[in-house]
């Protein structure tokens, strides 16, 4: 304590090998693939920003707006945000309340990690089931042929159907990732670092 203010050591602010900025080793090969795929979706966010800047320039400088810029940026951002859930799961950087978790001894933490992963897998399976019904309505006509749902705008892109299919795929991948995490947490030795 110095003049009534707390002082911090450099070690208090140093990055750790767990949490934000690192992939959870328990995520396995799938986690490494998802971690690398994150760059593609990050590039999509950058592309969306460039498209919006271009649209502002075309609209207000040349008075010639496009019909596709808004729907394209919504699509790019939508799939990036959807992918973000899987990405955060693989990197163990999702939001959690650790009030009790931090008080647990290592053996109980391991059991909690397994149980949390299994509960999340079940919840993701329910979301995948619900997403499948959205995909059915967005991709198939009542007669059974493939007809992608469109935006209904002047451009009328099939982005609503594509986003719904993407959500379904991500939910299935989340189920798989949570099962991988549960398995790897269960086989981890008690007391080994998280």
C-alpha positions as CSV (number, residue, x, y, z in Angstrom):
1,X,0.0,0.0,0.0
2,X,1.4,3.3,-1.0
3,X,-0.3,6.6,-0.1
4,X,-3.6,4.7,0.3
5,X,-3.5,3.2,-3.2
6,X,-2.9,-0.4,-4.1
7,X,0.2,-1.2,-6.0
8,X,0.3,-4.0,-8.6
9,X,3.1,-6.2,-9.5
10,X,3.9,-6.8,-13.2
11,X,3.0,-10.4,-12.6
12,X,-0.6,-9.4,-11.7
13,X,-1.1,-8.0,-15.2
14,X,0.9,-10.7,-17.2
15,X,-1.1,-12.8,-19.6
16,X,-1.8,-16.4,-18.4
17,X,-1.8,-19.6,-20.4
18,X,-5.5,-19.9,-19.9
19,X,-8.6,-17.9,-20.7
20,X,-8.7,-15.0,-23.1
21,X,-6.1,-15.1,-25.8
22,X,-5.4,-18.8,-25.8
23,X,-7.1,-21.9,-27.0
24,X,-8.3,-24.4,-24.5
25,X,-6.1,-27.5,-24.9
26,X,-9.1,-29.7,-24.0
27,X,-10.8,-28.4,-27.3
28,X,-8.6,-30.8,-29.2
29,X,-8.1,-30.9,-33.0
30,X,-11.5,-29.4,-33.6
31,X,-10.6,-26.5,-31.4
32,X,-7.4,-25.8,-33.4
33,X,-9.4,-25.9,-36.7
34,X,-12.0,-23.5,-35.3
35,X,-9.3,-21.2,-33.9
36,X,-7.7,-21.0,-37.4
37,X,-11.1,-20.5,-39.1
38,X,-11.7,-17.5,-36.9
39,X,-9.4,-15.5,-39.2
40,X,-11.8,-16.0,-42.1
41,X,-14.7,-14.6,-40.1
42,X,-12.6,-11.7,-38.8
43,X,-11.9,-10.9,-42.5
44,X,-15.6,-11.0,-43.1
45,X,-16.1,-8.2,-40.5
46,X,-13.4,-6.2,-42.1
47,X,-15.0,-6.8,-45.5
48,X,-18.4,-5.6,-44.1
49,X,-16.8,-2.4,-42.9
50,X,-15.2,-1.8,-46.3
51,X,-18.5,-2.4,-48.0
52,X,-20.3,0.0,-45.7
53,X,-17.7,2.7,-46.3
54,X,-18.0,2.2,-50.0
55,X,-21.8,2.4,-49.8
56,X,-21.6,5.7,-47.9
57,X,-19.2,7.1,-50.5
58,X,-21.4,5.9,-53.4
59,X,-24.6,7.2,-51.8
60,X,-23.5,10.6,-50.7
61,X,-20.8,11.5,-53.3
62,X,-22.2,10.0,-56.5
63,X,-25.8,9.7,-55.4
64,X,-25.8,6.1,-56.7
65,X,-26.3,3.6,-53.8
66,X,-26.1,-0.1,-54.3
67,X,-29.0,-2.6,-53.7
68,X,-26.8,-5.2,-52.1
69,X,-24.5,-3.5,-49.6
70,X,-26.9,-3.6,-46.6
71,X,-27.9,-7.2,-47.0
72,X,-24.3,-8.3,-47.6
73,X,-23.0,-6.6,-44.5
74,X,-25.8,-8.1,-42.4
75,X,-25.0,-11.5,-43.7
76,X,-21.3,-11.2,-43.1
77,X,-21.7,-9.9,-39.5
78,X,-24.5,-12.4,-38.8
79,X,-22.3,-15.4,-39.6
80,X,-19.3,-13.9,-37.8
81,X,-21.4,-13.4,-34.6
82,X,-22.8,-16.9,-34.9
83,X,-19.4,-18.4,-35.4
84,X,-18.2,-16.4,-32.4
85,X,-20.1,-18.7,-30.0
86,X,-18.2,-21.7,-31.2
87,X,-14.9,-19.7,-31.3
88,X,-15.3,-18.6,-27.7
89,X,-16.1,-22.2,-26.6
90,X,-12.9,-23.5,-28.2
91,X,-10.8,-20.7,-26.7
92,X,-12.4,-21.1,-23.2
93,X,-13.2,-17.3,-23.3
94,X,-16.9,-17.4,-22.8
95,X,-18.6,-15.4,-20.0
96,X,-18.9,-17.4,-16.8
97,X,-19.7,-16.7,-13.2
98,X,-16.9,-18.1,-11.1
99,X,-18.0,-17.0,-7.6
100,X,-18.3,-20.6,-6.5
101,X,-16.1,-22.3,-9.1
102,X,-13.0,-20.5,-7.9
103,X,-13.6,-21.9,-4.4
104,X,-13.7,-25.5,-5.5
105,X,-10.7,-27.8,-5.1
106,X,-9.2,-29.1,-8.4
107,X,-11.0,-32.4,-8.3
108,X,-14.4,-30.7,-7.9
109,X,-13.5,-28.2,-10.6
110,X,-12.8,-31.1,-13.0
111,X,-16.2,-32.6,-12.2
112,X,-17.9,-29.2,-12.6
113,X,-16.1,-28.7,-16.0
114,X,-17.4,-32.1,-17.2
115,X,-21.0,-31.4,-16.0
116,X,-21.0,-27.9,-17.4
117,X,-19.8,-29.2,-20.8
118,X,-22.4,-31.9,-20.8
119,X,-25.2,-29.5,-19.9
120,X,-24.0,-27.1,-22.6
121,X,-24.0,-30.0,-25.1
122,X,-27.6,-30.9,-24.3
123,X,-28.6,-27.2,-24.6
124,X,-26.8,-26.9,-27.9
125,X,-28.6,-30.0,-29.1
126,X,-32.0,-28.5,-28.3
127,X,-30.9,-25.3,-30.2
128,X,-29.8,-27.5,-33.1
129,X,-33.2,-29.2,-33.2
130,X,-35.0,-25.8,-33.2
131,X,-32.6,-24.6,-35.9
132,X,-33.4,-27.6,-38.0
133,X,-37.0,-26.6,-38.1
134,X,-36.0,-23.1,-39.2
135,X,-33.9,-24.6,-42.0
136,X,-36.8,-26.8,-43.1
137,X,-39.0,-23.7,-43.6
138,X,-36.2,-21.6,-45.1
139,X,-34.8,-24.1,-47.6
140,X,-37.7,-26.3,-48.6
141,X,-41.0,-25.3,-50.3
142,X,-44.2,-27.0,-48.9
143,X,-44.1,-29.2,-52.0
144,X,-40.6,-30.5,-51.1
145,X,-38.4,-28.9,-53.7
146,X,-35.5,-26.7,-52.6
147,X,-36.4,-23.0,-52.5
148,X,-34.2,-20.8,-50.5
149,X,-35.9,-18.0,-48.5
150,X,-34.9,-14.6,-49.7
151,X,-34.9,-11.1,-48.2
152,X,-37.7,-9.9,-50.5
153,X,-35.9,-6.7,-51.3
154,X,-34.9,-5.4,-54.7
155,X,-31.8,-7.6,-54.6
156,X,-33.7,-10.5,-52.9
157,X,-30.6,-12.5,-51.9
158,X,-31.0,-15.9,-50.2
159,X,-29.1,-14.7,-47.1
160,X,-31.9,-15.5,-44.6
161,X,-31.8,-19.2,-45.7
162,X,-28.0,-19.3,-45.7
163,X,-27.8,-17.8,-42.2
164,X,-30.3,-20.3,-40.8
165,X,-28.4,-23.2,-42.4
166,X,-25.2,-21.8,-40.9
167,X,-26.8,-21.5,-37.4
168,X,-27.8,-25.2,-37.7
169,X,-24.3,-26.3,-38.6
170,X,-22.7,-24.2,-35.8
171,X,-25.2,-25.7,-33.3
172,X,-24.2,-29.2,-34.4
173,X,-20.5,-28.3,-34.1
174,X,-21.1,-26.8,-30.6
175,X,-22.6,-30.1,-29.5
176,X,-19.6,-32.0,-30.8
177,X,-17.2,-29.5,-29.2
178,X,-18.9,-29.6,-25.8
179,X,-18.7,-33.4,-25.9
180,X,-15.0,-33.3,-26.8
181,X,-14.5,-30.9,-23.9
182,X,-16.4,-33.1,-21.5
183,X,-14.4,-36.1,-22.5
184,X,-11.1,-34.3,-22.2
185,X,-12.0,-32.8,-18.9
186,X,-13.0,-36.2,-17.6
187,X,-9.8,-37.9,-18.5
188,X,-7.6,-35.0,-17.2
189,X,-5.7,-35.8,-14.0
190,X,-7.0,-33.9,-10.9
191,X,-4.7,-31.0,-10.0
192,X,-3.3,-30.5,-13.5
193,X,-3.6,-26.9,-14.7
194,X,-6.8,-25.9,-16.3
